[in-house]
Amino acid sequence: MDGPDSGQGGDEDREREGRGRGENLGREDLGREGRGRGGRGRWGRGEQEGNARPEQTEAERAREICLRQLALRPRTRAELAKVLARKEISEEVIAEVLDRYDEVGIIDDAAFARAWVSSRHHGRGLARRALANELRQRGVDAEVAGEALDTLDDEDEAATARALVDRKLRTARGTPEAVFRRLVGMLARKGYPAGVAIRAVKDALAARDAGAAEFADQIDPDAVADETTEPN
């Protein structure tokens, strides 16, 4: 579950992410709200997301925007607030609507963070550093993000790094040195610390063939890690 390799997630991952309680509620409400007058489908002619109908209050419009966003994938409070501000919803109404959604569990940043970490680590192989960056970009509080990231430990990261390397190594071509550098770079882009990445690749090369094993035997993971983390 490989697309933000770069540590940036997007809506393209929605089919692989678990649907939260808020999304389910959103779909039910959308079905009711979308029928409109005379039972005409989800939207009346000329209506678009975020365009107020004459009879709508600002709060109703804000809720409609939120539900449509949640129908795509779970969102954090910060993400919804950003969308609402872009649609020129007032700060007071944004706070009122999102406070209510927090209260009833339609949005839950802690649950979002836990699901995000599980999905992106097991699906994309992202390490804690990359996951922390993605959660920060989505406005998740640092303490909330930290609790979700604590569900992964060093052993989880090492095992996932090795599995990624083993998969890539099946089709890797080139000298052992070139393959080594390429695979270490791949893990670095996924947020793995230098030491973890180097050990994973060294161990995988050692098990590949005699030539790769000879090259791997010359690698000192700690020394190479120190070299890669030295300031320029």
C-alpha positions in Angstrom: 0.0 0.0 0.0 4.5 3.1 -3.5 3.3 6.7 -4.1 4.1 9.3 -1.4 7.6 7.7 -1.4 8.6 11.2 -0.8 6.7 11.4 2.6 3.8 13.3 1.2 0.4 11.7 1.2 -2.6 12.6 -0.8 -6.1 11.7 -1.8 -4.7 9.0 -4.2 -4.2 6.8 -1.1 -7.8 7.0 0.0 -8.7 3.5 -1.4 -6.1 2.0 0.9 -6.9 4.0 4.1 -9.5 2.9 6.5 -12.7 4.8 6.5 -13.4 6.5 9.8 -16.7 6.9 11.6 -16.9 10.5 10.3 -16.8 9.4 6.7 -19.6 6.9 7.2 -21.7 9.6 8.8 -20.8 11.9 6.0 -22.0 9.5 3.3 -25.3 9.0 5.0 -25.9 12.8 5.4 -24.8 13.4 1.8 -27.4 11.0 0.6 -30.1 12.9 2.5 -28.8 16.4 1.7 -28.0 15.7 -1.9 -31.5 14.8 -3.1 -32.7 18.3 -2.8 -36.0 19.5 -4.2 -38.0 17.2 -6.4 -35.5 14.3 -5.7 -33.0 15.5 -8.3 -29.8 13.6 -7.6 -27.0 14.8 -5.3 -26.8 18.2 -6.7 -29.3 20.5 -8.3 -28.5 22.1 -11.7 -25.7 24.7 -11.4 -24.9 23.7 -7.8 -21.3 23.0 -6.9 -19.4 22.3 -3.7 -19.0 25.3 -1.6 -21.5 27.5 -3.5 -24.2 28.5 -1.1 -27.9 28.0 -2.1 -30.1 31.0 -1.2 -31.8 29.2 1.7 -28.5 28.0 3.3 -27.1 29.4 6.4 -23.3 29.8 6.7 -23.2 26.9 9.2 -25.2 24.7 6.9 -22.8 25.5 4.0 -19.8 24.8 6.3 -21.2 21.4 7.3 -21.9 20.5 3.7 -18.4 21.3 2.7 -17.0 19.3 5.5 -19.1 16.2 4.7 -18.0 16.3 1.1 -14.4 16.5 2.1 -14.8 13.6 4.6 -16.5 11.5 1.8 -13.2 11.5 0.0 -11.1 10.4 3.0 -10.7 11.1 6.7 -9.4 14.6 7.5 -7.8 16.3 10.4 -9.4 19.3 12.0 -6.7 21.5 10.6 -7.3 20.2 7.0 -11.0 21.0 7.3 -10.4 24.4 8.8 -8.1 25.3 5.9 -10.7 24.2 3.3 -13.5 26.2 5.1 -11.3 29.3 5.3 -10.6 29.0 1.6 -14.4 28.9 1.0 -14.6 32.2 3.0 -16.4 30.7 6.0 -16.0 32.9 9.1 -13.7 31.9 11.9 -16.6 31.8 14.4 -18.6 29.3 12.2 -15.5 27.2 11.5 -14.9 26.8 15.2 -18.5 26.1 16.0 -18.9 23.4 13.3 -15.5 21.7 14.0 -16.1 21.8 17.8 -19.3 19.9 17.2 -17.7 17.4 14.9 -15.0 16.9 17.5 -17.6 16.3 20.1 -19.6 13.7 18.2 -16.4 12.0 16.8 -16.9 12.8 13.2 -13.3 14.2 13.3 -10.7 12.6 15.6 -7.1 13.6 15.1 -5.8 10.9 17.4 -7.6 8.2 15.5 -6.6 9.7 12.2 -2.9 9.7 13.3 -3.0 6.1 14.4 -4.7 5.0 11.2 -2.2 7.1 9.1 0.8 5.6 10.8 -0.4 2.0 10.4 -1.4 2.5 6.8 1.6 4.3 5.6 4.1 2.2 7.4 2.7 -1.2 6.4 1.6 -0.1 3.0 4.4 2.2 1.9 7.1 1.2 4.3 7.6 4.8 5.6 9.7 5.2 8.7 8.8 7.3 11.8 10.7 10.3 10.6 8.8 10.5 7.3 5.5 9.8 9.0 6.1 12.5 11.6 6.6 15.0 8.7 3.4 13.9 7.0 1.3 14.2 10.2 2.8 17.7 10.8 1.8 18.8 7.3 -1.7 17.7 8.0 -1.9 19.8 11.2 -1.8 17.0 13.7 -0.6 18.2 17.1 3.0 17.1 17.9 1.9 15.2 21.1 -0.9 13.4 19.3 1.4 12.5 16.5 4.0 11.3 19.0 1.6 8.9 20.6 0.7 7.4 17.2 4.3 7.1 16.2 5.0 5.3 19.5 3.1 2.3 18.1 6.2 1.6 15.9 9.5 0.6 17.5 13.0 0.1 16.3 12.4 -3.6 15.6 9.4 -2.7 13.4 11.5 -0.2 11.4 14.4 -2.6 11.0 12.1 -5.4 9.8 10.3 -3.2 7.4 13.6 -1.8 6.0 14.9 -5.3 5.4 11.7 -6.4 3.7 11.9 -3.3 1.4 15.5 -4.1 0.5 14.8 -7.8 -0.2 12.0 -6.9 -2.6 14.1 -4.3 -4.5 17.2 -6.5 -4.5 15.4 -9.2 -6.6 15.5 -7.0 -9.7 18.5 -4.8 -8.8 21.3 -4.6 -11.4 24.8 -3.2 -11.3 27.9 -3.6 -9.1 27.4 -4.4 -5.4 28.6 -0.8 -4.6 26.1 0.8 -7.0 23.3 -1.4 -5.7 24.3 -0.6 -2.1 24.2 3.1 -2.7 20.9 2.9 -4.5 19.1 0.9 -1.9 20.5 3.0 1.0 19.2 6.1 -0.8 15.7 4.5 -1.3 15.5 3.8 2.5 16.7 7.4 3.3 13.9 8.8 1.2 11.4 6.8 3.2 12.7 8.3 6.4 15.0 5.6 7.8 18.0 6.7 9.8 21.4 6.1 8.1 22.4 3.3 10.5 19.2 1.3 10.0 19.3 1.7 6.2 23.0 0.7 6.0 22.6 -2.4 8.2 19.5 -3.5 6.2 21.3 -3.3 2.9 24.5 -4.8 4.2 22.7 -7.8 5.6 20.7 -8.3 2.4 23.8 -8.1 0.2 25.6 -10.6 2.4 22.9 -13.1 1.7 22.7 -12.5 -2.1 25.8 -14.1 -3.6 29.5 -14.4 -3.1 30.5 -11.2 -4.8 27.9 -9.1 -2.9 28.8 -10.9 0.3 32.5 -10.0 -0.1 31.5 -6.3 -0.7 29.2 -6.4 2.3 31.8 -7.8 4.6 33.9 -4.7 4.1 31.1 -2.3 5.2 31.2 -0.9 8.7 27.6 0.4 9.2 28.6 2.7 12.0 31.4 4.3 10.1 29.4 4.8 6.9 26.5 6.2 8.9 28.8 8.7 10.5 30.0 9.8 7.1 26.5 10.2 5.7 25.4 12.4 8.7 28.4 14.7 8.8 27.5 18.4 8.1 28.8 19.8 4.8 
